[in-house]
Every structure is written in C-alpha cells, then in structure tokens.
Amino acid sequence: MFLTILSLAINTVYYVFSTLYFLLSLSHIVLPFGMDIGLLGLCSYYLTRLKKPDLENVNSIFGPEPWSKESQMNPDRVVRCIAHRGAALDAPENTMEAFKYCQERECNIIELDVRTSKDGKLLLLHDQGLERLAGTSISDVRSVEWDKIKDIDVGATHPNRKQFKDVHLCLLEDALDYLLANNMKVIIDVKGEDKQVVNGILNVFSQRPALYNSAAVTCFNPFILYQIRRSDPQIVGALSYRPFCFSSQDYDAEKGPINPRYAENLPLNTALRLVDVFHALLWRWSARWCAVSAVLLHKDIVSP
C-alpha cells in the first residue's frame, strides 16, 4: 500500500515540479541547498489542492456543529448517532438486513464499506476476504467474481445469526437506492486502491444526484480520495484516521498499537513504524489537500 501511495503522489505533483523547476532555471535564481525542493513542494501542494464542496451539502449530511447557534435552533439536525457498518453488533454488518434494522429504530445515518469483486462489482464488505463473516476460505474477494460469492451467508458467524438467517452480500447500488428512498444519510468508506472502485464511486454519484447532499466519501488513503474529488469536486469528502495504521492491525485506547503487521520481519515492521511517524505528521496536510469536510477518528483515540 505504501508503494501505491508513493507512486500516486509522484504522478500527481510531477508536472508541477517540472514546470516550476524550469521557471526557476530560466530566471537564474540560485537558492540554498534544499530550499528549492521545499519551495517546489510547497508550491505544488497549493497548486494541486482541491476546492471544498458546496457548504449546504456538507451541512445536509453532517448537520450543524453541535455547539453552534444553528444546532440550538435545529436540534433535530445534529448528528448524534451513526450506525457503523449498519449497527454491526446487532445485525450482520454491511447488509440490507442491518440497514433495515437501523431504519426501524430511526437511526438515519449509516456508515458502510465498499470494495470491488473480480468483475468490478461494488460490494459492501469491510474485510478483504470472507473468513471472519462466513467462515469460508475466500481471502480476497477481488479474485472472485460476484456470482460466485453473492449467495454466501455472511451472517453465519454473527452472534444474532438465529435472528438473521441466510444473509447475503449487498451491492452498493442496491444499498444506496434503499437508503435514499428512506431519507437516510450515508458515509461511504472506500476500501482497496484499484481504479475500479474510484470509477464506481463516481458513477453512482453521477447516476444519483441526491447523493451529493446525502452521502460523504471517506478513505484512509488520501490519494484515493483525491482521485475521486479531483474528478468530481462536489462530492463531500472525509478522511479516516487511526494511529499506527501501517505497522499495526488494531489500536487500543490503553495498550496503543496491537497485532503488529509483519511481526516476524523486524526490519519491515520498523520501516512501517517510521511511515506511521510521517503519517501522523502529514495527515492534517493531506486532509487540507483533499479539502475534506470531516475527519473520522478511530474511537480509541478518545481518552477513556
């Protein structure tokens, strides 16, 4: 993932670096060593930074700030509860059954996860594979076509599986049609880094104009979010953030980073820790670069 991010970053600012360096050469300006690179980087950042979407659409999705005068005048518009993966502890996550469960209980803003199958279908799934949800050996849905996984019971291991029997994966389009029809807001968390998921998000917005004031797109990878919002700046964007996301699989409020990635490979894990340090320093710049309207923080960042 780190190599993909680095490659996208280089491609995004390459033409800006080239142009500015050429202009500096023509003007015969001689700068101290390192300052020229810093100046070029700063210029490229501001030249490529995206514009913010319509503020009315942002307020329509996220509501007024909780402590503002507008929130006092319109308390019903303040966001107080968001169903993560569609209330995943109560119903099988990212399924139509979970969304119906939320709608029946008047929770009107849903977060869901999107990734692609081998044939480019946008399906709702947080994990890369189906081991945890269905107990199958499928470790990556991108290697499997939609028709081969659409009938798998993804509620097989859920604590409430007796209440929710024979639950299947859901396509993004079907979920959005249901949520929009019931006046529910959506946070679309983009998983994966393939071009298919970027194009798929752009297509669902172009086909459903109501999404512009009903749905926000979030991602851990700012370069994926940048590609989406660069193509359609009116899409409301958000950036997801968790400490040590490169070197650790999980984060705990008291223990900090746990379940290290590549724990058996100390040099690689150490390198990923260094990437985490840079990520912690630069993610705010990334958020401004993508002109996000919200930051979605990991729950354990908040002190107990």
ZIWO-V663823 format. One record per residue. N is the residue number from 1. NEAR is the number of other C-alpha atoms within 10 Angstrom. Layout:
N,NEAR / N,NEAR
This chain:
1,10 / 2,11 / 3,8 / 4,12 / 5,14 / 6,12 / 7,12 / 8,16 / 9,13 / 10,11 / 11,10 / 12,17 / 13,17 / 14,12 / 15,12 / 16,18 / 17,17 / 18,11 / 19,13 / 20,17 / 21,15 / 22,11 / 23,11 / 24,14 / 25,11 / 26,9 / 27,8 / 28,8 / 29,9 / 30,10 / 31,11 / 32,7 / 33,8 / 34,8 / 35,11 / 36,16 / 37,14 / 38,11 / 39,15 / 40,18 / 41,16 / 42,11 / 43,16 / 44,19 / 45,18 / 46,11 / 47,12 / 48,15 / 49,18 / 50,17 / 51,15 / 52,19 / 53,19 / 54,14 / 55,13 / 56,11 / 57,19 / 58,24 / 59,16 / 60,15 / 61,24 / 62,22 / 63,19 / 64,19 / 65,14 / 66,14 / 67,9 / 68,10 / 69,11 / 70,14 / 71,16 / 72,14 / 73,9 / 74,12 / 75,14 / 76,10 / 77,18 / 78,18 / 79,17 / 80,13 / 81,10 / 82,17 / 83,20 / 84,16 / 85,24 / 86,27 / 87,21 / 88,15 / 89,14 / 90,16 / 91,25 / 92,29 / 93,27 / 94,29 / 95,27 / 96,22 / 97,18 / 98,22 / 99,29 / 100,17 / 101,16 / 102,21 / 103,18 / 104,9 / 105,9 / 106,10 / 107,20 / 108,20 / 109,25 / 110,24 / 111,21 / 112,23 / 113,23 / 114,23 / 115,27 / 116,31 / 117,19 / 118,14 / 119,13 / 120,17 / 121,20 / 122,22 / 123,24 / 124,26 / 125,27 / 126,19 / 127,17 / 128,16 / 129,19 / 130,20 / 131,15 / 132,17 / 133,19 / 134,18 / 135,15 / 136,14 / 137,10 / 138,16 / 139,14 / 140,15 / 141,20 / 142,19 / 143,13 / 144,16 / 145,15 / 146,20 / 147,11 / 148,9 / 149,16 / 150,15 / 151,12 / 152,18 / 153,21 / 154,29 / 155,25 / 156,21 / 157,14 / 158,20 / 159,13 / 160,14 / 161,17 / 162,10 / 163,11 / 164,18 / 165,15 / 166,13 / 167,22 / 168,20 / 169,21 / 170,19 / 171,21 / 172,24 / 173,18 / 174,11 / 175,19 / 176,20 / 177,11 / 178,14 / 179,21 / 180,16 / 181,9 / 182,12 / 183,13 / 184,20 / 185,23 / 186,25 / 187,24 / 188,23 / 189,23 / 190,24 / 191,21 / 192,21 / 193,18 / 194,14 / 195,13 / 196,18 / 197,23 / 198,21 / 199,14 / 200,20 / 201,19 / 202,17 / 203,11 / 204,15 / 205,16 / 206,13 / 207,10 / 208,13 / 209,10 / 210,12 / 211,20 / 212,20 / 213,21 / 214,23 / 215,27 / 216,24 / 217,21 / 218,26 / 219,23 / 220,19 / 221,21 / 222,21 / 223,21 / 224,23 / 225,24 / 226,26 / 227,18 / 228,22 / 229,24 / 230,16 / 231,12 / 232,14 / 233,18 / 234,18 / 235,25 / 236,27 / 237,27 / 238,24 / 239,25 / 240,18 / 241,20 / 242,19 / 243,20 / 244,22 / 245,20 / 246,21 / 247,23 / 248,20 / 249,13 / 250,16 / 251,20 / 252,13 / 253,13 / 254,10 / 255,7 / 256,13 / 257,17 / 258,13 / 259,11 / 260,18 / 261,18 / 262,15 / 263,13 / 264,9 / 265,9 / 266,11 / 267,11 / 268,14 / 269,18 / 270,14 / 271,13 / 272,21 / 273,19 / 274,15 / 275,17 / 276,19 / 277,14 / 278,11 / 279,19 / 280,15 / 281,11 / 282,11 / 283,17 / 284,14 / 285,13 / 286,20 / 287,22 / 288,17 / 289,20 / 290,27 / 291,22 / 292,26 / 293,19 / 294,16 / 295,15 / 296,13 / 297,13 / 298,14 / 299,12 / 300,14 / 301,15 / 302,8 / 303,7 / 304,7
